[in-house]
Amino acid sequence: MRYQITGKQIDIGEALQTHVKTELGSVLEKYAGRPTDAQVTFSKSAHEHVCEATVHLSTGLTATAKGKAVEIYAAFDAAGEKLDKQLRRYKRRLKNHHQERAQPVEVSGGSSYILAAEADDSEPDSLNPVIVAEMETKIPALSVGEAVMQMELAGAPVLIFKNEKGGGLNVVYRREDGNVGWIDPATSTP
């Protein structure tokens, strides 16, 4: 298990790093069989300390949590409690479905783009938007249930994944009414 513990314009001492490794290790030992790495970042926002923790599991799923408090240890403890709750729910769902993934999630590469927002509401000169950034992204091969679980663990509004059953690209997303939507494009031949 690799730990990456950093601070944004904050000095992180050895005592805090030891505390993070010990507490996070005990949470991961309870719920996650084979975590691969954890990234914990501390920062300061006004008078509060902020802790952002991300844990990557060997199954390909990722759990993230964010905690805020006046004390830096309390900020980590808040993030740790959220991670604990997410991993507990994840493990319970796996048990309820009686399925355990023996193999890691297959991941395909893809490109992700950030487009510039239009400055005003007038008609654009062309239909080609300005690309601000281009990044590599990973598209996991999951079942629909695992995709919903991954979206919830990541706290994301949408997740694109390769459906293990159909093999095509699918989308799950959080609807405004609180439910989850699933887009499964039909592969029809003309």
C-alpha positions, 0 to 999 in steps of 0.5 A, spaced: 500 500 500 502 506 497 501 512 501 502 519 498 500 525 504 501 532 502 500 539 504 498 545 500 502 550 503 502 547 510 507 543 513 505 536 514 509 533 520 511 526 521 506 525 527 500 527 522 503 522 517 503 516 522 496 518 524 494 518 517 497 511 515 495 508 522 487 510 522 487 509 514 490 503 514 485 500 520 479 503 516 482 499 509 483 493 513 476 492 515 473 493 508 477 493 502 481 487 501 487 489 497 487 497 496 493 499 492 494 506 494 491 512 498 492 520 497 491 524 502 492 532 501 491 537 507 490 545 505 487 551 509 481 555 507 480 561 511 480 558 518 479 551 517 483 545 515 481 541 509 483 534 508 481 530 501 482 523 501 482 518 495 483 511 496 484 506 489 482 499 490 484 493 486 478 492 483 478 499 480 473 502 484 475 509 487 473 512 494 474 519 495 472 523 501 473 531 504 473 533 511 473 540 514 475 542 521 478 547 525 484 542 527 488 539 522 487 532 525 479 533 526 479 534 519 482 528 517 478 524 522 472 527 518 474 525 512 476 518 515 469 517 517 466 519 510 471 514 507 469 508 512 462 509 511 463 509 503 467 503 504 462 499 509 456 501 504 460 498 498 462 492 502 455 491 504 452 492 497 457 486 494 455 482 499 448 483 498 449 481 491 453 475 492 458 477 487 466 478 488 470 480 483 476 476 482 479 480 477 481 487 477 477 492 472 479 492 465 480 499 463 481 502 456 484 509 455 480 515 452 481 523 451 478 528 456 477 535 454 475 542 457 472 547 453 472 554 454 465 557 456 462 562 451 463 569 454 456 572 452 450 569 450 451 571 443 451 566 437 458 563 436 462 565 430 463 557 429 461 551 432 468 549 434 469 550 441 476 552 444 479 547 447 482 549 454 485 543 456 486 535 454 487 530 458 488 522 458 482 519 462 480 511 464 474 508 462 473 502 466 469 495 464 463 494 469 457 492 470 451 497 471 451 496 479 458 497 479 458 503 475 452 506 479 456 504 486 463 507 483 459 514 481 456 514 488 463 513 491 466 518 487 461 523 488 461 524 481 454 526 477 456 522 471 460 516 469 462 513 462 463 506 462 464 500 458 458 495 459 461 488 461 455 485 458 454 488 452 461 491 451 458 498 448 459 504 452 454 506 457 453 512 461 450 512 468 448 519 471 444 522 477 438 525 475 435 532 478 429 528 482 435 524 485 434 517 482 440 514 477 439 514 470 442 509 465 444 510 458 445 504 454 445 505 446 442 500 442 446 497 437 442 497 430 444 495 424 441 499 418 
